[in-house]
Amino acid sequence: MKDILTDINTKLTDGVYQNEEHVRLSLVTRILDHLGWDIWNPREVNPEYYAIPSEDRSRVDLALFLNSNVPRVFFEIKAVGKIDSDLPNIERQLRDYNRNLTAMFSIITDGRKWRFYYSQAGGEFSQKCFKTIDLLEDDLDDIETFFNAFLAKSNVVSGDAQKDAQNYLQLNLKQRAMGDALPQARRMVDEPPFPSLPQALVERVAAAGHKISVEEATEFIQNYKPIEKPVSPVPSSRHPVNIEQPPRRLSEIDNWTPSDYPAAEEALMQVLDVAELMLFGGVEFGDAAVQVALRKGITHGTVRHHCTRALGLDTYQFKALIQDVKRTITFLQKKYPKYANIITERLQK
């Protein structure tokens, strides 16, 4: 799905989606198709659906069904950039759509920004929003995880999407604000003035209208558990991942001299910490890098650098490598021959 999101981001940046129909036909349904919905079956993906035919002729832009006459998801779709200025009216419209046939989720999107509402919760409709996504600002891994968790047909069918939405709404507003701000805070640590991750999170949450302390931010980051991401399928033979091939760029490690070994050892310790969390703790790469960075008082960008570019790998290759203990040990021993015993001791459980 990441390839699809990357392509959509490029088109959003280039202004390809010029109206509401572009967003609906070329963007939203493209994502739905990948998530398992039969976009060619109007009984499952129904455009221009009459939600309240007995009262008026207003129509939902897109409604998703599962073998019944009860809609599961309503979409209100706008042209890019047309949400913020009219959000109260759009929310009121979706509230009215849900009067007779309450969809589980209601979604407002202009292609770039997505607002998810758990329609069956109590209270004002605006308070039912449990997640916002920005395709140009948020981390692609987080976006992919969230779309899979809440919009994949399989998770809607199983009821997992509904359970997760209920859990989200049970979080207090401050926690939700921190969760929404965390992807942007992670990017801030790699840019001047290079704040720590807790400091960056404090700043991003403040921008959203909430005040938290550095201590609160640190505790939240340490305990943060994102929605579990479905296991990625093994890459097909059309797109093989060959870790043993020479790096695509000159590795910094290949240029180290004996006098550089203290720095090499510290970099290796970070790589091993991340590898242990991924191999034996079931932690995703991004979150493992954040945990290691917090322990060592450095930016998670530094940790990610030592795990990827410094090894001559990209993120996808590193993730593929760490799936196999023996292969990981062999690869790292080639890169760090002086520390072969340490590598074996750390990873040979």
N, C-alpha and C positions, 0 to 999 in steps of 0.2 A: 504493500500500500504506500510505502514511502516514496516510491517512484511516481505514483499518481499525485501525491501531495506536493512533491517537488515541482512537477509539471504545472499543477494548478497555481502554485505560488509564482512561478515564472509568468504565467498568463495574467495573474492578478497584477503583478508589478508592471507588466507591459500594457495594461489597460485593454486586454482582449475582450473581457466580459463587459459589454457596453450597455446592457439593459437587463431587465428582470428575467426575460426569457432565456437569455444567454446563461444566467446564473442557474436557472432551474434545469434546463436541458443539457447544458454542457459541463456543469459543475456538480450540482447536487445529485442528479441521477447517476452521474459517473461514479460518485462515491458509494451510493446505494447499491449499484450493480456489483461493485467489488465486495460489499458487505453481505452479499448473498440474496438481495431482493430481486425478484423477477420484474425488472422495469418495463418489460414488454407485455405484462399482464395487467390490464386495468383493474382487475379484481384484487390485485395485490398492491400495485402502485397506481393510485387513482388521482390524476390531475383534475383540477377544477371541480372538486367534490362539493356537492351541496350538503352542508352540515345541518342546516335548519330549513328544509324545503317548505315546511308548513307556514313559516313566518316571513321569510324573505328569500331573495335569490342570490345572497352573498355566498361565495364559494371559497373553500380552503384551497390554497395553491397546490398542495400535494397531501394526500392521505395514504397511509400504509395500513394494510389489512392482513390478517392471518386466518384464512378459512372461515370467516364469519362476516356478519354485517356490522360488527362493532369495530371502529377504527382503533388502531394501536398508537399511531403517531400522526400528528398534524404538523405540517410545515407552512409557515407564512414566509414567503420569499420576496425579497426586495432587490432592487439594483444595488450594486456595490456603493457603499457609503451612504445609504438611505435609511439606516436604522436609527441612529442616535437622535436625530432631530425629531422623530415622530414615534419614539418608543412607547409612551403611554397609550397612544391610540392603537398601536399594533397589539399591545398586550390586552387592551380592552376588546379588540376584535377576536383574539384567540379565546379570551374568557367566554365570549358569547358563543363561539363555535362549540365550546365544551358544555353547554347547558344541557343539551339533550343526550348526546352520545359523547361521553367523556373519554377522550383518548388517554392512554397512559402517559405519553410524552407530547409536549408541544414544543416546537422548535422555531425560533425566529433566526433567519440568516440572510445576509446579503452576499454570501459566498465567502467573504473574508471573515466576518464576525459571526459566531454562532452562539445563541443563547438557548440553553436547555431548561425546560420547565417540567416538573413532575405534576401533571395536571390534576391528579387525584388527591393531592395534599390539601389540607384545609387552609383557610386564610385568604388574604388578598392574592390576586393572581401574580402580582409582581414579586411576592414573597416565595412563590413556588419555584423560582429560578434557582437551580442548584449548581450550575456550571456555565461559565462563559469561555469561549475559545476564540483566539485570533490566529488565523492561519499564517499570517506574515510575522507575527511577534512570538508566538509560543514555539516550544521545542517540538520538532516533528515526531520524535519518539513518544512524547506525552500526548500529542494530538492523535496519533495512530492508536495508542493504548485506549484513549477515551472513546474514540469512535467505535472501536471493536467492543468495548465493554457495554456501551449504551445503545448503539445503533446497529450492531451486527444482528442479522435476522435470527441466528441461532441463540443469541443471548436474550432476545426479546421473547422467543418461543419458550425457552427454558424458565423464564421468570427471573434470571440472574440480573438482568438490566433493572428490573423494578426493585429488587432487593437493594442493589447498590445505590439507586437513586434515593431510596428511603434513608439509607445510612448517611448519604451526603447531606440530606436536609436536617438530620439530627445533629450535625456539627453546628457549633455556634458560629455566629457571623464572623468573628475574628479568625477562627480556624479556617473557615472557608476562604476568607480573604488571603490568609497566608498560603493556602494550597494553590489558589489561583495565581498568586504573585511569584511563587517559587521558580517557575521556568524562566521568567524574565530576570529574577535576581541571579540565577545561575549564569546568565549571559553577562550580567554587569561585572562579575568578578574578573572577567578577562579583558575588560576595557578600562582605560584611565578614568578615575584615579585608583583603580584596582582595589575596591573595598573587599572586606571579608564577606563571606556568604551571609552570615547573620546581619551584618550592617546593611548589605544590599537588600535583604528581605525587609528590614525595618523601613527602609526608604520606599520600597515598592508598595508596602501595605499602607504607609502614610499617604501615598498618592491615591490610594483607593478609599481614603477617608477613615482609616482606623489607626490607632496608636498602639504600638507594642514596644516592649523593651528588647534590648539585645539578648537578655537572658531568655525571654519568651521565644524569640526567634531561634536561638540555639537549641532549646529543648524541642521545639517543633521540628527542626531539621533532623535532629538525632532520632526522633521517633516517627518520622514521616514514613508512611507505608502507602505507596501508590497502588492503584488498582493493578492486580496482577495481569501481566500481558500474556495473551495466548502464546503457546510455544510456536515459534516460527518453523515452517516446514523446511526440510533439508533443501538447499539450493538445487535446482534442476541441473541436468548435465549441460543445458544450454548456457548456463551462467556459473561455471565452476569457480570455487574459491580455492586457490592454490597458495597456501601459506608458505610453502617451501620455495616458491619462486623468489628471485632477487627482488628487493624492495623497489618500488617505483621511483623513490627519491633516495638520495644518498643519506644513509642513516647516520645520525650523530654518533651513535655508539661505535660505528666503524672507524671514526676519526679519533677516538679516545687514545690517549697516551698513558703510560703508567702514572704520571703525576695527576691524571684526572680520576683515578679510581675512587677516591672518597665520594665524589659526586656520582660516579657510576653506582656505587654501593647504595647510596640513598635513593637513587632512581629505581634500582632493582627492588629495594624494600617496598616501595610504593606499588610497583607492579605486582609483587607477590601478595601484598595485602589485598589488592583488588581481586587478584586471581582466587585467593582463598574465599573471599566473600561470594564470588560468583560460583565457584566450583562446589563449595561445601555449605554455603548459606543460602543459595538460591536467590541472591540479590542481583538485580539488573545492573549493567555496567555503569550507567549514569549515576545511580544511587550509591553504588560501591565507591565510585570516585569521590562523591561528596562526603561519605563517611570517613574515608581515608584522609581527605583534606582537612576535615574538622579535627581529627586526632592529631595531625601534624602541624596545624596552624598555617596551612598554605591554601592557595586557591585550588578549586577542583579542576580548573583548566590546566594547571601544572601537572596534576596527577594524570589527567587524560592524555596530555602531551607525552609523558613518559611511557604510557601504555600503547600509544599509537604511533605518532610521527617519529618519536625517538627510536622506535623499533622498526621503522620503515613500513608500518601497517596503517590502513585506515580503520575507522571504527568497526565496520562490518567484518573485516578480516580478523581483528582482535577478538571480537565476539565469537567468531567461528573457531578460532584457535583455542579459546578457553573452554570449549565444550568437551575437550578430551585431555585428561590429565597427562598421559604419557607424551602426547604430542606437545603439550605446553612445556613440559620439563625439557624435552629434546630441543625445542626451539630456543628457549631461554638459555640453556647451557651453551648453545652455539654463540649466542650474543654476549653472554657473560661467562666465558670459560673459567675465569678465576674463581667464580662463586658457584661452581657446579654442585659442590656438596651442600651448600646452603639451599640451593634451589630444590634439590632432592628431598632434603629434610623438611622443608616447608610444605611441599606439595605431594609427597608420597605418603598418604595417610594409611 
